[in-house]
Amino acid sequence: MNTLVDQIEAHILSGCTNNQKRAIGAEIETILYNSNGERIPVDHGAEYSAADLIEDIDSRCKDMNTFVTCSLEPGGQVEWASHPAFNIHEIQNEWNDIQTILKRVCTENELTVVDLALDPIYSPTDIKLIKHRKYQLMNNRFLTTGKHGQWMMRNSASVQVNLDLVDKQDAEECGFIADCISPLAAVLFSNAPFMNNSPLGYENIRYRIWEDTDPSRCGHFLDHGIQGAAGLLNQFCHYILDVPVIFTSPDKNGHVGFYDGTIKQWLESTTENNKLNSEDIKTALHQIFTHGRYKTVLEIRSTDRPPKGFELAPIAFWQALMEQGKTRDILLGEVSSWSLSERMKLNLNASTLDMNHLGPKNKTILQWFEWLAELVFVSLDERASILKIDSERKYIEPFFESVLSKGVFTVQSQKLFAEKEISIKEFIMKK
């Protein structure tokens, strides 16, 4: 008889490519303002809303005989999801299509794209939550578990990268690497310079928000006792069973339910002949918000939504580091040598953006960025040679050059703002 853990693990590994080509995908979230510098409402009403925007995008896609996937986040953030692709150039082509459509819709409705990872002006109390029971249940849960769940749901934006898994060993190595590197990525891609209409200085706010949303389901694998690559997947499946349920699987009418208990208790109540429904496993996995999480792919969630023009940089970053071969072997060997205390200190230090802070091996964060940049470039060039494609380093190299020379974008934006005698709203609208 397969245990719950066995069945959850089998579900995750059901997406494995088994040494076939590995696909990658991304989800990019965007906050939008109207012509008055106010967040557009999420639901249909008297004003042009995010729901109207989604309908307009869908309509124009049909007119262009193209297809893109856009959906709404709880506070009306628009999320674009790419198709799985075998190289980033394919994702770039899709991104160009959605940008063409979005630009036209924004021009016609006088909307402004806010290319930041946190709403710079408004607080969660200013933003109505989408009328969706799943998000209502999440909202209620997060009111009791941390200080920043409302900020996460209504006011944040990120880039999530989805990576195909080759086999179990690959799944565990990728998950471990992601868990070790995510605090560095959270600093590298930080792009939230303002909060509540004030500059944030060196505070890495979106990272802090996620760290204080719901400790039972957020944070790093390390926070939940998962320390290494060996046995990581089994430990992850054990871990999630003790997490409280937020919502249950949709019924035949698409309505989610509520269950007062742990994921283990809920799944046990749904089993038939000791067999889990795959939709229930999927629902359970989607209630885990660690910086890396498993579905039938590995989803890496630690990067802020970057500025315009750099949206695909996180995809290139993770693609390079997860590519099987010499570069990943070097990376895996390095992070495996970090002590638990070094990793815990790095996770803590990622809350601030001082690149002179020390990381593992008494190297500064800046030195680790320089090391990672070289690894990323070499990996992407090797990948281009093997696949006979143009190098994908063009999506990440200008980003690294900017951060290494000027600091992370959260700091860059604040410096630029300080040079201008205007309000933050004016700065955002002109930017």
Residue, then its C-alpha position, 0 to 999 in steps of 0.5 A: m500500500n502506498t502511503l500519502v507521502d509515496q503518492i504525493e512524491a509520485h505525483i510530483l515526479s509524474g512530470c519528469t522528462n526522463n532525460q528528454k528535453r527540459a522545458i522552462g516557463a515563467e509567471i510575471e506579475t504586474i501592478l497597474y495604475n489609472s491616469n490619476g495614479e490610483r490602483i485599478p480595481v480588481d472586479h468589474g464596476a463603474e471604473y475600468s478594472a483589472a477584470d476588464l483588462i483581462e477580457d480586452i487582452d483575451s479579445r485582442c489575442k483572438d483578433m491576432n490569432t495568438f494565445v496568451t494566458c493572463s489571470l488575476e492575482p488577489g489585489g488585481q495584479v495581472e499575471w502572465a504565464s508563458h507556455p513551457a518552452f525549450n529556450i528563453h527566446e521562445i518565451q521572449n517571443e510570447w512576452n513580446d506578443i503580450q507586451t504589444i497587446l498590453k501597451r495598446v490596452c494601456t494607451e487606450n485606457e490611460l493605464t500605467v504599468v508599475d514595474l515594481a515588486l511592491d505597490p509604492i503608494y497604497s496599503p492593503t486597506d486601500i485595495k479591495l480583494i478579488k471576489h473569489r472564495k479561495y482568496q477570501l479563505m487565504n485572506n482570513r488565514f493570513l490575518t492570524t499567521g503573520k503581519h504581512g499576508q495582506w501586503m503579499m496578496r494585494n500589493s506584491a508582484s514577482v516572477q515565478v520560474n517553473l522548471d521541468l524535472v528530469d528525474k528524482q535526483d535532479a528534482e532534489e538537487c535543483g530544489f536544494i540549489a534553489d533553497c541555498i541560492s534563493p536568499l542571494a536571488a532575493v537580494l539580487f533581484s530586489n525591486a521594491p524601493f517604496m512602501n506607503n509612499s516612503p523610500l525604504g532604504y536598504e530594506n528588502i521588503r518583498y522578501r520580508i513580507w513573505e518571511d512574515t506571512d505564514p511560517s507554517r507554509c512559507g520560508h526556506f526548506l531549511d526552516h522546515g528541517i530540510q537540510g540537504a539534497a539527499g532525501l529532500l523530496n521525501q522530506f518535503c512530502h512529509y513536511i507538507l502533511d502537517v501544514p494547515v489546510i486553507f481551501t479544498s479542491p473545487d467541486k463540479n461547479g468550481h467552488v472551493g471548500f474549507y477544511d479545519g485541519t492539516i493537509k494530512q487529515w484532509l487528504e486522509s478524509t478524501t482517499e478512496n481505497n487508500k488512493l488519493n485523487s490527483e486533483d487533491i494532491k495538486t490542491a495541497l501542493h498549491q497551498i505551500f509557499t516556500h521560496g521553492r516549491y514542487k508541483t509537477v515542476l519545481e517552482i522558484r518564487s524568490t525573485d522580485r518583479p524586475p524593471k521594464g526590460f529585465e523581466l526575463a532576467p530571473i528566467a535566465f538566472w535559474q535556467a543557467l544554474m539548474e542546467q545539468g552539467k559542469t556548471r551545476d556540479i560546481l554550484l552543487g559542490e559549493v553550496s553543499s560545503w556551506s554550513l547550516s549556520e552560514r546558510m541560516k545567517l545568509n537567509l537572515n541577511a537577505s532581509t537587507l540590501d547591503m552587498n558588503h554584508l558577509g555571506p558564506k566563506n566570509k565572502t561579501i554578497l557582492q563577491w557571491f554575485e560576481w561568482l554567480a554571474e560568471l557561472v551563469f554566463v558560462s552555463l548559458d554560453e555552453r547551453a547555446s553551443i550544445l543546442k545550437i541557439d543564440s546565447e541566452r545570456k543577453y537576457i541576464e548580462p545587462f541586468f548583472e552589469s547594472v547591479l554590480s556597478k550601481g547596486v540593486f534596483t531597489v537602491q538605484s530607484q531611490k537614488l534616482f528619486a532623491e535627485k528629483e524634487i517630485s512626489i513618489k506618485e509623480f516619479i512612478m507615473k513619469k518612470 
